[in-house]
């Protein structure tokens, strides 16, 4: 077979993304058609900046999902094919098995792996870790920030001191400490996961109890069912055979999280939580002086009801914007960790690791490092534009 021209490469790459294009068209068509019924999300489609950002973000979300389902990748991201080391984009394979793809669309890396497939599979790593880690960080920050801002006093002083203590460390240095093999061997990340992952359970439990405390017949079975499932998921998350925390037997442990990913996940949650805490604390201190909070106090509502059902909903605008921005920060942190070879396994196709491997021969071969670098740039840009669009629309409320 002959090498592909630039135009042929572009056409074939575009074709490989067919499931993504179809999904984006359907998503945008449905969203625009029903935008007046979709609240802040629907208003996003009145903002050109927000729509562009949302499109970029969802492009990589769908790419990660379909890539994990092997609907986009052309080769196994870990497979090495003899003769394809550092080959340029569009290079044909020496021999093709029946049904196999005949080219490396974006070339081969220094280990003769397909750069295009590794970029696609790397999107799945980011799509899994960044939003979930940010969500867990928000659970920690909201659960601690609301009472600190609402009650004030010694509780606020203590929690603010702990948050400032963590924020005093340089982020990269803190990551280095948390993901070094010596620290991992002590089981510190597993113990941190045990502590940090319990906050979503606390948050949901208090949320439901404060909402339905006047309906005990409905509240009790609801709490038992929801918290029972969450506790099982929690134990499955923190339990890892052979580690410092091994609780559930294998038959009940539904999550098999590699140790490297757990360390990175915990590190991201730990680093982001204090910043979220400070944002939520400041919002709570401001909103608790509003008239509708005083009205809820006059009705005899409890403190947690006021915090979760009066203050938190009215703080959603800034928090949603910060959530989008923080996913972008987390994506950059993941890329930084991968670039320094920390946390994730060396063969991982995450973008940071791929960029790091490609930079070693950057003066000779550009193609291994540029695709993941562009992917990282476009996703973070999309998140920032999405946050700008959400901020613009939330200010109109």
Secondary structure per residue as TSV (DSSP state, phi and psi in degrees):
chain	resnum	aa	ss	phi	psi
A	1	X	-	360.0	151.7
A	2	X	-	-89.7	150.3
A	3	X	-	-61.2	149.8
A	4	X	-	-81.4	146.2
A	5	X	-	-78.8	169.1
A	6	X	H	-59.6	-42.3
A	7	X	H	-65.0	-41.8
A	8	X	H	-64.7	-38.8
A	9	X	H	-61.7	-46.9
A	10	X	H	-60.0	-42.7
A	11	X	H	-65.6	-43.3
A	12	X	H	-68.7	-38.7
A	13	X	H	-63.2	-43.9
A	14	X	H	-59.8	-41.8
A	15	X	H	-65.0	-38.5
A	16	X	H	-62.2	-27.5
A	17	X	T	-87.6	13.8
A	18	X	H	-52.4	-46.2
A	19	X	H	-60.0	-33.0
A	20	X	H	-69.4	-45.4
A	21	X	H	-60.9	-43.4
A	22	X	H	-61.9	-44.5
A	23	X	H	-63.5	-40.7
A	24	X	H	-64.9	-42.5
A	25	X	H	-62.5	-45.4
A	26	X	H	-63.8	-45.4
A	27	X	H	-60.6	-47.7
A	28	X	H	-67.6	-39.2
A	29	X	H	-62.8	-46.1
A	30	X	H	-66.9	-42.1
A	31	X	H	-64.9	-43.2
A	32	X	H	-67.5	-37.8
A	33	X	H	-65.1	-34.3
A	34	X	T	-115.5	21.6
A	35	X	G	-62.1	-28.7
A	36	X	G	-71.3	-13.5
A	37	X	G	-105.6	2.8
A	38	X	S	-109.4	16.5
A	39	X	H	63.2	-137.9
A	40	X	H	-62.6	-36.7
A	41	X	H	-61.0	-41.8
A	42	X	H	-66.3	-37.5
A	43	X	H	-65.7	-22.1
A	44	X	G	-57.5	-30.1
A	45	X	G	-81.9	3.4
A	46	X	G	-92.7	-6.4
A	47	X	-	-110.3	115.3
A	48	X	H	-57.9	-40.5
A	49	X	H	-63.4	-44.6
A	50	X	H	-62.7	-39.3
A	51	X	H	-66.4	-40.6
A	52	X	H	-63.7	-46.4
A	53	X	H	-61.7	-43.6
A	54	X	H	-62.8	-40.0
A	55	X	H	-63.5	-42.7
A	56	X	H	-63.7	-43.6
A	57	X	H	-64.6	-47.5
A	58	X	H	-69.2	-27.6
A	59	X	H	-58.3	-46.9
A	60	X	H	-76.3	-28.7
A	61	X	H	-64.5	-49.9
A	62	X	H	-64.6	-36.2
A	63	X	H	-62.0	-44.0
A	64	X	H	-62.4	-43.1
A	65	X	H	-66.6	-51.6
A	66	X	H	-69.4	-30.2
A	67	X	H	-65.4	-39.5
A	68	X	H	-66.7	-26.2
A	69	X	T	-88.4	6.2
A	70	X	T	61.5	31.9
A	71	X	S	-95.1	-10.2
A	72	X	S	-118.9	-41.1
A	73	X	-	-61.5	146.9
A	74	X	S	-100.2	-21.9
A	75	X	S	-145.2	165.9
A	76	X	-	-64.6	123.8
A	77	X	T	-62.3	-19.8
A	78	X	T	-101.0	-6.7
A	79	X	-	-75.8	138.0
A	80	X	-	-110.5	127.1
A	81	X	-	-111.8	123.5
A	82	X	T	-57.7	134.7
A	83	X	T	89.5	-1.3
A	84	X	-	-108.5	12.6
A	85	X	T	-65.2	122.2
A	86	X	T	57.0	23.9
A	87	X	-	-72.3	148.4
A	88	X	-	-73.9	168.0
A	89	X	T	-57.4	140.4
A	90	X	T	80.9	11.0
A	91	X	E	-74.7	130.4
A	92	X	E	-74.9	150.7
A	93	X	-	-73.5	148.0
A	94	X	S	-57.8	-38.9
A	95	X	S	-148.0	143.7
A	96	X	-	-121.9	127.2
A	97	X	-	-72.9	163.6
A	98	X	T	-58.8	125.8
A	99	X	T	82.6	-4.2
A	100	X	-	-80.4	157.5
A	101	X	-	-81.5	138.9
A	102	X	-	-88.7	-7.0
A	103	X	E	-136.5	156.6
A	104	X	E	-94.4	101.8
A	105	X	T	-59.6	-41.8
A	106	X	T	-110.5	18.2
A	107	X	-	90.2	-179.2
A	108	X	B	-112.7	153.5
A	109	X	-	-91.5	-167.8
A	110	X	T	-73.2	-5.8
A	111	X	T	-114.2	17.8
A	112	X	S	64.3	32.9
A	113	X	-	-102.0	155.2
A	114	X	B	-74.8	117.4
A	115	X	H	-64.7	-40.3
A	116	X	H	-62.0	-47.9
A	117	X	H	-66.5	-35.4
A	118	X	H	-69.3	-36.5
A	119	X	H	-63.7	-43.4
A	120	X	H	-65.1	-46.5
A	121	X	H	-69.1	-28.9
A	122	X	H	-63.9	-30.7
A	123	X	H	-61.8	-35.4
A	124	X	H	-66.1	-35.6
A	125	X	H	-61.9	-45.9
A	126	X	H	-67.4	-44.3
A	127	X	H	-61.9	-33.2
A	128	X	H	-74.4	-49.8
A	129	X	H	-83.0	-49.7
A	130	X	H	-59.9	-52.9
A	131	X	H	-65.9	-40.6
A	132	X	H	-66.8	-42.9
A	133	X	H	-63.4	-39.7
A	134	X	H	-65.9	-40.2
A	135	X	H	-62.4	-43.8
A	136	X	H	-63.8	-39.4
A	137	X	H	-62.1	-37.8
A	138	X	H	-68.1	-37.2
A	139	X	H	-60.2	-43.8
A	140	X	H	-65.8	-48.5
A	141	X	H	-63.8	-40.8
A	142	X	H	-69.2	-43.6
A	143	X	H	-62.5	-34.3
A	144	X	H	-93.9	-32.0
A	145	X	H	-73.2	-35.6
A	146	X	H	-62.5	-53.4
A	147	X	H	-65.0	-32.6
A	148	X	H	-63.7	-44.2
A	149	X	H	-75.6	-32.5
A	150	X	H	-78.6	-46.2
A	151	X	H	-83.8	-39.6
A	152	X	-	68.2	-151.4
A	153	X	H	66.3	-147.2
A	154	X	H	-66.2	-35.2
A	155	X	H	-61.1	-45.8
A	156	X	H	-62.6	-41.7
A	157	X	H	-62.7	-44.6
A	158	X	H	-66.0	-50.0
A	159	X	H	-66.6	-38.1
A	160	X	H	-65.8	-38.1
A	161	X	H	-62.4	-44.8
A	162	X	H	-64.0	-41.2
A	163	X	H	-63.4	-44.4
A	164	X	H	-66.6	-31.6
A	165	X	H	-63.7	-42.9
A	166	X	H	-69.1	-41.5
A	167	X	H	-68.7	-17.9
A	168	X	T	-70.5	-22.4
A	169	X	S	-81.0	138.4
A	170	X	-	-59.8	136.6
A	171	X	H	-59.7	-47.7
A	172	X	H	-64.1	-40.3
A	173	X	H	-62.4	-40.9
A	174	X	H	-63.7	-41.0
A	175	X	H	-62.8	-43.3
A	176	X	H	-56.6	-43.3
A	177	X	H	-65.8	-40.3
A	178	X	H	-75.2	-29.1
A	179	X	H	-105.6	2.3
A	180	X	S	-67.3	143.8
A	181	X	H	-56.1	-35.0
A	182	X	H	-64.8	-42.0
A	183	X	H	-69.9	-41.2
A	184	X	H	-60.9	-38.4
A	185	X	H	-64.7	-26.0
A	186	X	T	-75.9	-12.9
A	187	X	T	86.8	7.1
A	188	X	H	-57.2	-46.2
A	189	X	H	-59.8	-35.6
A	190	X	H	-67.8	-39.7
A	191	X	H	-67.2	-38.1
A	192	X	H	-64.4	-40.0
A	193	X	H	-61.5	-40.3
A	194	X	H	-59.0	-38.2
A	195	X	H	-78.7	-49.7
A	196	X	H	-70.1	-36.1
A	197	X	T	-75.3	-7.5
A	198	X	T	-82.0	-15.8
A	199	X	H	-65.1	-39.0
A	200	X	H	-59.0	-35.2
A	201	X	H	-65.1	-45.0
A	202	X	H	-61.7	-44.7
A	203	X	H	-61.4	-50.2
A	204	X	H	-65.8	-40.3
A	205	X	H	-61.2	-47.4
A	206	X	H	-67.9	-38.1
A	207	X	H	-59.8	-50.7
A	208	X	H	-69.3	-39.4
A	209	X	H	-65.1	-41.4
A	210	X	H	-69.0	-29.9
A	211	X	H	-78.8	-38.5
A	212	X	S	-115.3	25.9
A	213	X	T	-66.8	-19.7
A	214	X	T	-88.9	-0.7
A	215	X	-	-125.1	70.3
A	216	X	H	-60.5	-32.4
A	217	X	H	-67.0	-31.3
A	218	X	H	-88.3	-37.9
A	219	X	H	-65.0	-44.9
A	220	X	H	-62.2	-52.0
A	221	X	H	-66.3	-32.2
A	222	X	H	-63.2	-48.1
A	223	X	H	-63.0	-41.5
A	224	X	H	-62.0	-43.0
A	225	X	H	-70.3	-50.2
A	226	X	H	-65.6	-48.0
A	227	X	H	-69.9	-31.4
A	228	X	H	-61.6	-45.5
A	229	X	H	-65.3	-42.1
A	230	X	H	-66.4	-38.1
A	231	X	H	-64.8	-40.0
A	232	X	H	-62.6	-45.5
A	233	X	H	-62.9	-38.7
A	234	X	H	-62.6	-48.4
A	235	X	H	-64.2	-34.9
A	236	X	H	-68.9	-33.9
A	237	X	H	-68.4	-44.9
A	238	X	H	-85.4	-19.7
A	239	X	-	-82.1	127.8
A	240	X	-	-141.5	118.7
A	241	X	T	-57.4	131.4
A	242	X	T	85.1	-2.2
A	243	X	S	-99.3	-176.9
A	244	X	S	-66.9	-23.7
A	245	X	-	-121.0	101.2
A	246	X	-	-131.0	101.1
A	247	X	-	-110.1	-55.8
A	248	X	S	-82.2	145.5
A	249	X	-	-68.6	159.8
A	250	X	T	-56.2	-33.1
A	251	X	T	-67.3	-28.8
A	252	X	T	-97.8	-11.6
A	253	X	-	-85.3	100.8
A	254	X	-	-87.0	-14.5
A	255	X	-	-108.1	127.5
A	256	X	-	-115.8	82.7
A	257	X	-	-92.6	121.5
A	258	X	-	-57.7	144.3
A	259	X	H	-55.9	-39.1
A	260	X	H	-63.1	-41.7
A	261	X	H	-67.8	-38.9
A	262	X	H	-62.2	-42.1
A	263	X	H	-61.9	-46.3
A	264	X	H	-63.2	-43.3
A	265	X	H	-60.2	-49.3
A	266	X	H	-63.5	-40.1
A	267	X	H	-62.4	-43.4
A	268	X	H	-64.0	-44.5
A	269	X	H	-61.5	-44.6
A	270	X	H	-63.8	-40.3
A	271	X	H	-74.4	-36.7
A	272	X	H	-82.3	-26.8
A	273	X	H	-58.0	-44.7
A	274	X	H	-61.0	-37.1
A	275	X	H	-66.5	-43.0
A	276	X	H	-62.5	-41.1
A	277	X	H	-55.2	-46.4
A	278	X	H	-66.7	-37.2
A	279	X	H	-65.4	-48.1
A	280	X	H	-64.7	-41.7
A	281	X	H	-58.4	-46.6
A	282	X	H	-63.7	-41.7
A	283	X	H	-64.3	-40.6
A	284	X	H	-65.0	-40.1
A	285	X	H	-64.0	-33.7
A	286	X	H	-77.3	-48.6
A	287	X	H	-72.7	-26.7
A	288	X	T	-65.4	-13.0
A	289	X	T	-90.8	-0.8
A	290	X	S	-75.5	160.8
A	291	X	H	-65.2	-38.2
A	292	X	H	-68.7	-25.7
A	293	X	H	-71.2	-42.1
A	294	X	H	-62.4	-36.8
A	295	X	H	-65.0	-41.3
A	296	X	H	-65.0	-37.0
A	297	X	H	-65.7	-37.9
A	298	X	H	-65.4	-34.4
A	299	X	T	-71.7	-11.1
A	300	X	T	91.5	17.8
A	301	X	-	-69.4	147.4
A	302	X	-	-74.0	163.3
A	303	X	H	-59.4	-42.0
A	304	X	H	-71.3	-32.3
A	305	X	H	-62.9	-44.7
A	306	X	H	-63.5	-42.5
A	307	X	I	-65.6	-44.4
A	308	X	I	-88.9	-27.3
A	309	X	I	-114.0	-7.0
A	310	X	I	-117.3	-49.4
A	311	X	I	-79.1	-50.5
A	312	X	H	-60.1	-46.6
A	313	X	H	-60.2	-31.6
A	314	X	H	-83.4	-4.0
A	315	X	T	-104.7	7.0
A	316	X	H	-65.5	-34.5
A	317	X	H	-57.8	-59.9
A	318	X	H	-60.3	-34.7
A	319	X	H	-70.4	-39.0
A	320	X	H	-64.6	-42.8
A	321	X	H	-62.1	-46.3
A	322	X	H	-65.7	-33.2
A	323	X	H	-60.6	-45.3
A	324	X	H	-64.2	-44.6
A	325	X	H	-62.6	-39.3
A	326	X	H	-71.7	-29.8
A	327	X	H	-62.1	-39.3
A	328	X	H	-62.9	-43.8
A	329	X	H	-61.2	-41.9
A	330	X	H	-64.3	-40.0
A	331	X	H	-60.0	-42.6
A	332	X	H	-65.2	-40.3
A	333	X	H	-63.0	-42.2
A	334	X	H	-62.3	-42.3
A	335	X	H	-63.9	-38.1
A	336	X	H	-65.7	-43.9
A	337	X	H	-62.0	-45.1
A	338	X	H	-62.6	-37.5
A	339	X	H	-63.4	-36.7
A	340	X	T	-87.1	2.0
A	341	X	T	73.0	29.6
A	342	X	-	-110.1	146.8
A	343	X	S	84.2	-80.2
A	344	X	S	-73.3	153.0
A	345	X	-	-58.4	150.4
A	346	X	T	-58.5	-33.3
A	347	X	T	-84.0	1.0
A	348	X	-	-60.5	137.5
A	349	X	-	-83.9	13.7
A	350	X	-	-58.7	153.1
A	351	X	H	-63.0	-39.2
A	352	X	H	-61.9	-45.4
A	353	X	H	-64.5	-40.1
A	354	X	H	-65.9	-40.3
A	355	X	H	-64.0	-41.8
A	356	X	H	-61.8	-42.3
A	357	X	H	-67.4	-37.4
A	358	X	H	-73.6	-29.1
A	359	X	H	-68.7	-22.0
A	360	X	T	-64.5	-25.2
A	361	X	T	-121.8	28.4
A	362	X	T	-63.7	-31.4
A	363	X	T	-71.5	-15.9
A	364	X	T	-109.3	-46.7
A	365	X	-	-123.2	117.7
A	366	X	-	-87.1	-29.6
A	367	X	H	-65.7	-28.0
A	368	X	H	-71.2	-30.7
A	369	X	H	-93.9	-29.3
A	370	X	H	-67.9	-45.1
A	371	X	H	-58.5	-49.0
A	372	X	H	-66.5	-32.4
A	373	X	H	-65.5	-42.1
A	374	X	H	-66.2	-38.7
A	375	X	H	-61.7	-46.1
A	376	X	H	-61.8	-45.2
A	377	X	H	-60.7	-46.4
A	378	X	H	-68.0	-36.9
A	379	X	H	-67.3	-46.2
A	380	X	H	-65.2	-40.3
A	381	X	H	-59.9	-43.6
A	382	X	H	-61.2	-41.7
A	383	X	H	-64.6	-40.1
A	384	X	H	-67.0	-42.2
A	385	X	H	-65.5	-38.9
A	386	X	H	-62.0	-43.0
A	387	X	H	-63.4	-39.4
A	388	X	H	-64.1	-41.9
A	389	X	H	-64.6	-42.2
A	390	X	H	-65.9	-40.6
A	391	X	H	-62.5	-43.0
A	392	X	H	-61.3	-42.6
A	393	X	H	-76.8	-35.5
A	394	X	H	-66.9	-30.2
A	395	X	T	-70.3	-17.7
A	396	X	T	-81.8	-14.6
A	397	X	-	-68.1	360.0
